[in-house]
Amino acid sequence: MIVSVNVKTNQKHSSVTFDDEKKSYVVCVKAPPENNRANVEVIKLMSKHLGKKAKIFSGLTSKKKLISV
């Protein structure tokens, strides 16, 4: 299964929400988008939220990512 994710970095709290209008997840992470730190946090949050191992399928350097589960 592949899900669409919009990432917001440098936030006060880390969270995962679902946007019904855009049919995608919004992931807020504390980490800055440097040295792959934000991507690692996105993978951890999505794996915990979905209950399965997540992997970034597309968009390593973009705010819009495709995550495979």
C-alpha positions in Angstrom: 0.0 0.0 0.0 1.3 3.5 -0.9 0.1 6.6 1.0 0.7 10.3 0.3 2.3 12.4 3.0 2.9 16.1 3.4 5.7 16.9 5.8 6.1 20.0 8.0 9.5 20.3 9.6 10.8 22.3 12.6 7.5 22.0 14.5 7.0 22.2 18.3 5.4 18.8 18.4 5.6 15.6 16.3 2.2 14.3 15.1 0.4 12.5 12.3 -3.0 13.6 11.1 -5.1 12.7 8.1 -6.4 15.5 5.8 -9.8 14.4 4.3 -9.9 17.1 1.6 -6.5 16.2 0.2 -6.7 12.5 0.9 -3.2 12.5 2.4 -1.4 12.4 5.8 0.1 15.5 7.3 3.2 14.7 9.4 4.7 17.3 11.6 8.2 16.6 12.9 10.5 18.4 15.3 13.7 17.6 13.2 15.1 20.0 10.7 15.4 18.9 7.0 19.1 18.5 7.3 21.2 15.3 7.1 18.1 13.1 6.5 17.0 13.7 10.1 13.4 14.7 9.2 13.0 11.6 6.9 14.1 9.3 9.7 11.5 10.9 12.0 8.8 10.6 9.4 9.5 6.9 8.9 9.4 6.3 12.7 6.1 8.2 13.1 4.4 6.6 10.1 5.5 3.1 11.2 4.1 3.7 14.6 0.9 5.2 13.3 0.1 2.6 10.7 1.4 -0.4 12.7 3.7 -1.6 9.9 7.2 -0.9 8.6 7.2 2.2 6.5 9.7 3.2 3.7 9.9 6.3 1.7 9.0 5.3 -1.9 9.4 8.8 -3.5 10.2 12.3 -2.5 13.4 12.1 -0.4 14.1 15.8 -0.8 10.6 17.0 -1.1 7.9 18.0 1.4 5.4 15.8 -0.5 6.4 12.1 -0.1 5.0 8.7 -1.1 5.4 6.1 1.7 5.1 2.4 1.0 3.8 0.2 3.8 
